[in-house]
Amino acid sequence: MKEITLLASVCGGSVKTNAAIAMEICKDGVKSVSNDGFVCK
């Protein structure tokens, strides 16, 4: 599992935005998404 935290200023601090980014980056799926970033499975 690899945890990735994004800066709010970069991603807009939006769960919706983070989810979209997570789906592109996380090859094995997304474990969780929050305003602070996301966690890959």
mmCIF file of the C-alpha atoms, coordinates in Angstrom:
data_MODEL
# 
_entry.id   MODEL 
# 
loop_
_atom_site.group_PDB 
_atom_site.id 
_atom_site.type_symbol 
_atom_site.label_atom_id 
_atom_site.label_alt_id 
_atom_site.label_comp_id 
_atom_site.label_asym_id 
_atom_site.label_entity_id 
_atom_site.label_seq_id 
_atom_site.pdbx_PDB_ins_code 
_atom_site.Cartn_x 
_atom_site.Cartn_y 
_atom_site.Cartn_z 
_atom_site.occupancy 
_atom_site.B_iso_or_equiv 
_atom_site.pdbx_formal_charge 
_atom_site.auth_seq_id 
_atom_site.auth_comp_id 
_atom_site.auth_asym_id 
_atom_site.auth_atom_id 
_atom_site.pdbx_PDB_model_num 
ATOM 1  C CA . MET A 1 1  ? 0.000   0.000  0.000   1.00 0.00 ? 1  MET A CA 1 
ATOM 2  C CA . LYS A 1 2  ? 1.291   3.408  -0.928  1.00 0.00 ? 2  LYS A CA 1 
ATOM 3  C CA . GLU A 1 3  ? -0.115  6.518  0.696   1.00 0.00 ? 3  GLU A CA 1 
ATOM 4  C CA . ILE A 1 4  ? -0.163  9.708  -1.326  1.00 0.00 ? 4  ILE A CA 1 
ATOM 5  C CA . THR A 1 5  ? -1.052  13.091 0.112   1.00 0.00 ? 5  THR A CA 1 
ATOM 6  C CA . LEU A 1 6  ? -1.687  16.002 -2.213  1.00 0.00 ? 6  LEU A CA 1 
ATOM 7  C CA . LEU A 1 7  ? -1.366  19.652 -1.328  1.00 0.00 ? 7  LEU A CA 1 
ATOM 8  C CA . ALA A 1 8  ? -4.732  21.339 -1.154  1.00 0.00 ? 8  ALA A CA 1 
ATOM 9  C CA . SER A 1 9  ? -3.415  24.252 -3.207  1.00 0.00 ? 9  SER A CA 1 
ATOM 10 C CA . VAL A 1 10 ? -2.487  21.889 -6.022  1.00 0.00 ? 10 VAL A CA 1 
ATOM 11 C CA . CYS A 1 11 ? -5.615  19.746 -6.161  1.00 0.00 ? 11 CYS A CA 1 
ATOM 12 C CA . GLY A 1 12 ? -8.122  22.251 -4.838  1.00 0.00 ? 12 GLY A CA 1 
ATOM 13 C CA . GLY A 1 13 ? -8.638  20.245 -1.658  1.00 0.00 ? 13 GLY A CA 1 
ATOM 14 C CA . SER A 1 14 ? -11.592 18.488 -3.243  1.00 0.00 ? 14 SER A CA 1 
ATOM 15 C CA . VAL A 1 15 ? -12.498 14.863 -2.582  1.00 0.00 ? 15 VAL A CA 1 
ATOM 16 C CA . LYS A 1 16 ? -13.969 14.719 -6.080  1.00 0.00 ? 16 LYS A CA 1 
ATOM 17 C CA . THR A 1 17 ? -10.718 15.997 -7.614  1.00 0.00 ? 17 THR A CA 1 
ATOM 18 C CA . ASN A 1 18 ? -8.578  13.696 -5.483  1.00 0.00 ? 18 ASN A CA 1 
ATOM 19 C CA . ALA A 1 19 ? -10.722 10.722 -6.453  1.00 0.00 ? 19 ALA A CA 1 
ATOM 20 C CA . ALA A 1 20 ? -10.222 11.494 -10.135 1.00 0.00 ? 20 ALA A CA 1 
ATOM 21 C CA . ILE A 1 21 ? -6.458  11.774 -9.658  1.00 0.00 ? 21 ILE A CA 1 
ATOM 22 C CA . ALA A 1 22 ? -6.371  8.631  -7.514  1.00 0.00 ? 22 ALA A CA 1 
ATOM 23 C CA . MET A 1 23 ? -8.154  6.599  -10.174 1.00 0.00 ? 23 MET A CA 1 
ATOM 24 C CA . GLU A 1 24 ? -5.474  7.591  -12.686 1.00 0.00 ? 24 GLU A CA 1 
ATOM 25 C CA . ILE A 1 25 ? -2.488  7.003  -10.397 1.00 0.00 ? 25 ILE A CA 1 
ATOM 26 C CA . CYS A 1 26 ? -3.558  3.956  -8.361  1.00 0.00 ? 26 CYS A CA 1 
ATOM 27 C CA . LYS A 1 27 ? -3.098  0.930  -10.606 1.00 0.00 ? 27 LYS A CA 1 
ATOM 28 C CA . ASP A 1 28 ? -4.539  -1.536 -8.072  1.00 0.00 ? 28 ASP A CA 1 
ATOM 29 C CA . GLY A 1 29 ? -7.460  0.586  -6.987  1.00 0.00 ? 29 GLY A CA 1 
ATOM 30 C CA . VAL A 1 30 ? -8.122  3.267  -4.413  1.00 0.00 ? 30 VAL A CA 1 
ATOM 31 C CA . LYS A 1 31 ? -8.446  2.445  -0.719  1.00 0.00 ? 31 LYS A CA 1 
ATOM 32 C CA . SER A 1 32 ? -9.641  5.829  0.494   1.00 0.00 ? 32 SER A CA 1 
ATOM 33 C CA . VAL A 1 33 ? -9.973  9.427  -0.602  1.00 0.00 ? 33 VAL A CA 1 
ATOM 34 C CA . SER A 1 34 ? -10.122 12.558 1.537   1.00 0.00 ? 34 SER A CA 1 
ATOM 35 C CA . ASN A 1 35 ? -9.635  16.294 1.240   1.00 0.00 ? 35 ASN A CA 1 
ATOM 36 C CA . ASP A 1 36 ? -5.951  15.770 2.102   1.00 0.00 ? 36 ASP A CA 1 
ATOM 37 C CA . GLY A 1 37 ? -5.222  13.235 -0.590  1.00 0.00 ? 37 GLY A CA 1 
ATOM 38 C CA . PHE A 1 38 ? -5.771  9.554  -1.201  1.00 0.00 ? 38 PHE A CA 1 
ATOM 39 C CA . VAL A 1 39 ? -4.471  6.092  -0.368  1.00 0.00 ? 39 VAL A CA 1 
ATOM 40 C CA . CYS A 1 40 ? -3.832  3.400  -2.971  1.00 0.00 ? 40 CYS A CA 1 
ATOM 41 C CA . LYS A 1 41 ? -4.613  -0.235 -2.191  1.00 0.00 ? 41 LYS A CA 1 
# 
